[in-house]
Amino acid sequence: MPSNSTDYAHRQNGVAPVGTQARREAAEKLEQWKTRRVRVEFIDTDGRLRGKYVTVDKALSLGGIGLPEFFYALSVDDGAYDVPIATPDHGFPDFFALPDWSTLRQAPLEDGVAAVICDVQTKAGQPVQFDGRSALRRTCTRLAEAGFDALIGVELEFYLYRVEDAQTARPEQLPGRLRPVGHTRQTLSVHRWPDHGEFITELDAVLCAYGIEVEAFSTELGYGMLEAALSPVPPLQAADNAARFKQACKDVARRHGMIASFVAKPDMQQEGVGAHLHQSLLRDGSNVFCPEDGTSTGMSELFRHYVGGVVATAGEVSVFQCPYANSYRRLDPKFFAPVNISWGIDNRAACLRVITDSRSATRLEHRRGGADFHPYLSIAASLDGGLHGILHRIEPPQASTGAAYADTQARLFPATLREAAAALDNSALARLWYGDDFVDHYAASRVSEASTYESLRDGYVPEWELARYLEVT
């Protein structure tokens, strides 16, 4: 049954869809690639890629692709978050996903398939308030109206596992059957590289096909832990690249009999995995975080105000960087995972690391987020906070030196998912930036996630507990 009346009318009239130059160029590429299906991709409430496979004609249609409103209520296990749109009162109508043709790529692991990321609109042609990609688009518009462009470099850490009996294990049994690919701890190792070299070689090829450049791959401290530093690109592209990177890791790992995991803290005896956001602002192509004299390094006044704004607002929007109950297990200063809103000059113990080693690379590194972060909303929150600081000339507090996590002058982040959801819900700035509908929806989704976590936690006997008492009681 057609999900979209505009497209259906075109079919009935036998008229080929006609559209913008971008659509026409996309049609030419799809024909050149001999494309059979287009994987139209959407960003769900948790910041992950989902999608459906449609015909080329459907992907190119003027009306877009139907997407039920209920899509934004789906939880990670396809239950429903306890959010307003999850009730039948709304009737579960369609939104419409419109391809952003700048993201069109040949799907590297699927013959005859192309992939494109979509923006989602209402029937009235307005951006959907619940959509994280639309939220970041609006942030980019605010930035442009203030006269700035931005570059974002995302560093993503993850664990790589082999799985024993993956086909027969129940989901709750799977964690006990994971075996880290690396069996020694060694950061920046060349000795460990052969453990996962073939995986990285194929992953790099897949990422190249998506147009994603990785500046550096390296091993990290945890067993089987890796890091990829994605090259800096404009904000929306950076978020798209992060979402596609995570999906590509999972796809390639599966082909090698592995699992790639971005769970923030999969093992309390191992390091957690983070997502660090490197960010700078540009005006007319020049980095405005540098001193205005054009020669020296350090922080410009504008950079100070940017940092001041991020410090002032980071707590109320931190749930975007730590969106699950497990996210808060990672937050331990001993493992460079910040618990307070500190900043410092080239200080990895601080949440916000200011890097001024060269004019071209002067930037801010935000180190709070876990690898389970929402890429679109985390980037949006940093940029909006920084822009808020610039517009209101907010000076940052005194920089932290040494053990920044012990700086008693730095405010603490929310300590749990419930606290972080409440901070967002009570944030007047977040409501100004993203709208009441968005804040109500996202905050409710995090409270629902916390409730699910608590009910599951209380409903299972942990493996360690059974092992401790099985034979001796």
Secondary structure as the mmCIF struct_conf table of DSSP 4:
data_model
#
loop_
_struct_conf.conf_type_id
_struct_conf.id
_struct_conf.beg_label_comp_id
_struct_conf.beg_label_asym_id
_struct_conf.beg_label_seq_id
_struct_conf.end_label_comp_id
_struct_conf.end_label_asym_id
_struct_conf.end_label_seq_id
BEND BEND1 SER A 3 SER A 3
HELX_RH_AL_P HELX_RH_AL_P1 SER A 5 ASN A 13
TURN_TY1_P TURN_TY1_P1 GLY A 14 GLY A 14
HELX_LH_PP_P HELX_LH_PP_P1 VAL A 15 PRO A 17
HELX_RH_AL_P HELX_RH_AL_P2 GLN A 21 GLN A 32
TURN_TY1_P TURN_TY1_P2 TRP A 33 LYS A 34
BEND BEND2 ARG A 36 ARG A 36
STRN STRN1 ARG A 37 ILE A 43
TURN_TY1_P TURN_TY1_P3 THR A 45 ASP A 46
BEND BEND3 GLY A 47 GLY A 47
STRN STRN2 LEU A 49 VAL A 54
HELX_RH_AL_P HELX_RH_AL_P3 VAL A 56 LEU A 60
TURN_TY1_P TURN_TY1_P4 LEU A 62 GLY A 63
STRN STRN3 ILE A 65 PRO A 68
HELX_RH_3T_P HELX_RH_3T_P1 GLU A 69 ALA A 73
STRN STRN4 LEU A 74 LEU A 74
TURN_TY1_P TURN_TY1_P5 VAL A 76 ASP A 77
BEND BEND4 ASP A 78 ASP A 78
STRN STRN5 ALA A 80 ALA A 80
BEND BEND5 ASP A 82 ASP A 82
HELX_RH_3T_P HELX_RH_3T_P2 PRO A 84 ALA A 86
BEND BEND6 THR A 87 THR A 87
HELX_RH_3T_P HELX_RH_3T_P3 PRO A 88 HIS A 90
STRN STRN6 ASP A 94 PRO A 99
HELX_RH_3T_P HELX_RH_3T_P4 TRP A 101 THR A 103
STRN STRN7 ARG A 105 GLN A 106
TURN_TY1_P TURN_TY1_P6 PRO A 108 LEU A 109
BEND BEND7 GLU A 110 GLU A 110
TURN_TY1_P TURN_TY1_P7 ASP A 111 GLY A 112
STRN STRN8 VAL A 113 GLN A 121
TURN_TY1_P TURN_TY1_P8 LYS A 123 ALA A 124
BEND BEND8 GLY A 125 GLY A 125
HELX_LH_PP_P HELX_LH_PP_P2 GLN A 126 GLN A 126
STRN STRN9 PRO A 127 PRO A 127
HELX_LH_PP_P HELX_LH_PP_P3 VAL A 128 VAL A 128
TURN_TY1_P TURN_TY1_P9 GLN A 129 PHE A 130
HELX_RH_AL_P HELX_RH_AL_P4 GLY A 132 GLU A 145
TURN_TY1_P TURN_TY1_P10 ALA A 146 GLY A 147
STRN STRN10 ASP A 149 VAL A 163
TURN_TY1_P TURN_TY1_P11 GLU A 164 THR A 168
HELX_RH_3T_P HELX_RH_3T_P5 PRO A 171 ARG A 177
STRN STRN11 LEU A 178 PRO A 180
BEND BEND9 VAL A 181 VAL A 181
BEND BEND10 THR A 184 THR A 184
TURN_TY1_P TURN_TY1_P12 THR A 187 LEU A 188
BEND BEND11 VAL A 190 ARG A 192
HELX_RH_3T_P HELX_RH_3T_P6 TRP A 193 ASP A 195
TURN_TY1_P TURN_TY1_P13 HIS A 196 HIS A 196
HELX_RH_AL_P HELX_RH_AL_P5 GLY A 197 ALA A 209
TURN_TY1_P TURN_TY1_P14 TYR A 210 GLY A 211
STRN STRN12 VAL A 214 THR A 219
BEND BEND12 LEU A 221 GLY A 222
TURN_TY1_P TURN_TY1_P15 TYR A 223 GLY A 224
STRN STRN13 MET A 225 LEU A 230
HELX_LH_PP_P HELX_LH_PP_P4 SER A 231 PRO A 232
STRN STRN14 VAL A 233 VAL A 233
HELX_RH_AL_P HELX_RH_AL_P6 PRO A 235 ARG A 255
TURN_TY1_P TURN_TY1_P16 HIS A 256 GLY A 257
STRN STRN15 MET A 258 SER A 261
BEND BEND13 ALA A 264 ALA A 264
BEND BEND14 PRO A 266 PRO A 266
TURN_TY1_P TURN_TY1_P17 MET A 268 GLN A 269
BEND BEND15 GLN A 270 GLN A 270
STRN STRN16 GLY A 274 GLY A 274
STRN STRN17 ALA A 275 ARG A 283
TURN_TY1_P TURN_TY1_P18 ASP A 284 GLY A 285
STRN STRN18 SER A 286 ASN A 287
TURN_TY1_P TURN_TY1_P19 VAL A 288 PHE A 289
BEND BEND16 CYS A 290 CYS A 290
TURN_TY1_P TURN_TY1_P20 GLU A 292 ASP A 293
BEND BEND17 GLY A 294 THR A 295
BEND BEND18 GLY A 298 GLY A 298
HELX_RH_AL_P HELX_RH_AL_P7 GLU A 301 THR A 313
HELX_RH_3T_P HELX_RH_3T_P7 ALA A 314 PHE A 320
TURN_TY1_P TURN_TY1_P21 GLN A 321 GLN A 321
BEND BEND19 CYS A 322 CYS A 322
BEND BEND20 TYR A 324 TYR A 324
HELX_RH_3T_P HELX_RH_3T_P8 ALA A 325 ARG A 329
BEND BEND21 ARG A 330 ARG A 330
HELX_RH_3T_P HELX_RH_3T_P9 PRO A 333 PHE A 335
TURN_TY1_P TURN_TY1_P22 PHE A 336 PHE A 336
BEND BEND22 VAL A 339 VAL A 339
STRN STRN19 ASN A 340 ASN A 340
STRN STRN20 TRP A 343 ILE A 345
TURN_TY1_P TURN_TY1_P23 ASP A 346 ASP A 346
TURN_TY1_P TURN_TY1_P24 ARG A 348 ALA A 349
BEND BEND23 ALA A 350 CYS A 351
STRN STRN21 LEU A 352 ILE A 355
BEND BEND24 ASP A 357 ARG A 359
TURN_TY1_P TURN_TY1_P25 SER A 360 ALA A 361
STRN STRN22 ARG A 363 HIS A 366
STRN STRN23 GLY A 370 GLY A 370
TURN_TY1_P TURN_TY1_P26 ALA A 371 ASP A 372
BEND BEND25 PHE A 373 PHE A 373
HELX_RH_AL_P HELX_RH_AL_P8 PRO A 375 LEU A 391
TURN_TY1_P TURN_TY1_P27 HIS A 392 ARG A 393
HELX_LH_PP_P HELX_LH_PP_P5 ILE A 394 PRO A 396
HELX_LH_PP_P HELX_LH_PP_P6 GLN A 398 SER A 400
BEND BEND26 GLY A 402 ALA A 403
HELX_RH_3T_P HELX_RH_3T_P10 ALA A 404 ALA A 406
TURN_TY1_P TURN_TY1_P28 THR A 408 GLN A 409
BEND BEND27 ALA A 410 ALA A 410
HELX_LH_PP_P HELX_LH_PP_P7 ARG A 411 ARG A 411
STRN STRN24 LEU A 412 LEU A 412
HELX_LH_PP_P HELX_LH_PP_P8 PHE A 413 PRO A 414
BEND BEND28 ALA A 415 THR A 416
HELX_RH_AL_P HELX_RH_AL_P9 LEU A 417 ASP A 425
TURN_TY1_P TURN_TY1_P29 ASN A 426 ASN A 426
HELX_RH_AL_P HELX_RH_AL_P10 ALA A 428 TYR A 434
HELX_RH_AL_P HELX_RH_AL_P11 ASP A 436 ARG A 457
TURN_TY1_P TURN_TY1_P30 ASP A 458 GLY A 459
BEND BEND29 TYR A 460 TYR A 460
HELX_RH_AL_P HELX_RH_AL_P12 GLU A 463 TYR A 469
TURN_TY1_P TURN_TY1_P31 LEU A 470 VAL A 472
#
